[in-house]
Amino acid sequence: MPLATTRRAGLVDQVIDQMRSAITTGEWRVGERIPTEPELVTALGVGRNTVREAVRALAHAGLLEVRQGDGTFVRATSELSGAVRRLCGPELRDVLEVRRALEADGARLAATNRTEAQLEQLARLLETRDEAASSGQWAKFVQADADFHHLVVVASHNKLLAELHAGLTEVIKASIEAIDETAQPGAPKLDHHGLLYAIRDRDPERAVREAGGFLAEALTYLAENPA
């Protein structure tokens, strides 16, 4: 990285803070293995026990996952996201139901509270998303789609709702990827222009229908086409 060398007492808390910062800033990405214990000891200038205690604390919080014989990997970018991942696990249905609850209400509020700047940003994200889909750039599509849905919730101007949605970042991306993996005749459509237009027109009821409609369709599809 390197991590900054710790300073005085409270070494475990300092190490936890530095490691959490590496995770939340994306320096250590979700799914990647973090530096080994000897590497962390050298970088931080602390003992093995301090590093181990910090790793245990972050693993307990859901940010890290220790895999015996394989190393320690980043599991989530926040405690909230880690908790959601533990609760939802691999169940796509659970994730979609949580998304529908948050995003439908976020869209309702966004239709009333969004700014012109946010509307323009939503349009740009949707354009990027659609271009990525057309050119087969799936990683770019997933990122743009996730950013679009999150900005809709941010445009609600409800800080708690936006924070809860941000905590779902990893599972939302996973749900987008999973939905695409099932894409075939009869699978949910990927168009979100109706949602954009409802927010543009400041129509809360239509925004709710548009935001919840795609996710409801995805849930119906899952029920009719179990893995």
Disulfide bonds with the S-S distance in Angstrom:
none
